[in-house]
């Protein structure tokens, strides 16, 4: 990947991490201050209705954020994954092996840790995928606190692991967290996807055409029972990565650059604000120490660190992958711990895993994600400081 696009990407993600923290703290304040709590609840329950001929879409503000705006976030994620596969760190076989193998460990081990803790609760077991995700914005935001001492190779490794994690999370959502399917709506959605693929084959480069069909596909997918955010990923994969004319600006790159500020400064902070409000008053002891809370926290803190670091070590030992230049094993351990910052994707999967269940499960998800992410951030920073200090003293 050229240096400038990488620097721009890291800058946006670091800024998003800071905004996510501020939005989460604002939501906690609103939920726990009595004079703000009723306004916060009213905002989340605010009804939103869109009618287009016979099509009707009625959701509250919270669901508009989670089902609608997050589809745009997943569109950007899809564009980033496509760019990395075609022209980035995931396009070179010599560089792709380490983050892919590390990410596989970072998905499997946290799920095993969670299930080991939640095995006795049939409902709780549905949340096994929650600690398997890494929040790329939050983790890079924390890493940026260490300044320019951090080797670029370490930032690239963390970004690549988080991107592969996102791809894994997308597959998990599609396979395990889809509701009862509507065959008619799904068939219409697939038809829309076919039209988008045809546009790609014909080298249509007008983004308006993709958005028009993509919006119809999103509505069909929303009605089908498959989670609507997956329509955003599908749309991303069909938008051309190469320009129609030599020297032109590729549609996918134009769209990615246009979406980054909106996702960074509006969509992700809104999602964090809408989904982070936990009322601490009245939370029962069994929720604080229940299998969901402990399973998520342990999965993020222990599972991600052991999975990413352990599988990375195996990759290096078997020569399937190699460490980036200037990156020590202690630095690798520190960044492996940082992958335990789950936040956005973990909260999102949590809303799907326990949809329709008692409110205690939603509270437990937030407590586990917050607790695990905070501990991972602090512990990862401490280990990285030690690793960077040793490198500078050598």
Secondary structure, 3 states (H helix, E strand, C coil): CCHHHHHHHHHHHHHHHHHHHHHHHHHHHHHHCHHHHHHHHHHHHCEEEEEECCEEEEEEHHHHHHHHHHHHHHHHHHHHHHHHHHHCCCCCHHHHHHHHHHHHHHHHHHHHHHHHHHCCCCCHHHHCCHHHCCCHHHHHHHHHHHHHHCCHHHHHHHHHHHHHHHHHHHHHHHHHCCCCCCHHHHHHHHHHHHHHHHHHHCCCCCHHHHHHHHHHHHHHHHHHCCCCHHHHHHHHHHCCCCCCCCCCCCHHHHHHHHHHHHHHHHHHHHHHHHHCCCCCCCCCHHHHCCHHHHHHHHHHHHHHHHHHHHHHHHHHHCCCCCCCCCCCHHHHHHHHHHCCCCHHHHHHHHHHHCCCCCHHHHHHHHHHHHHHHHHHHHHHHHHHHHHHHHHHHC
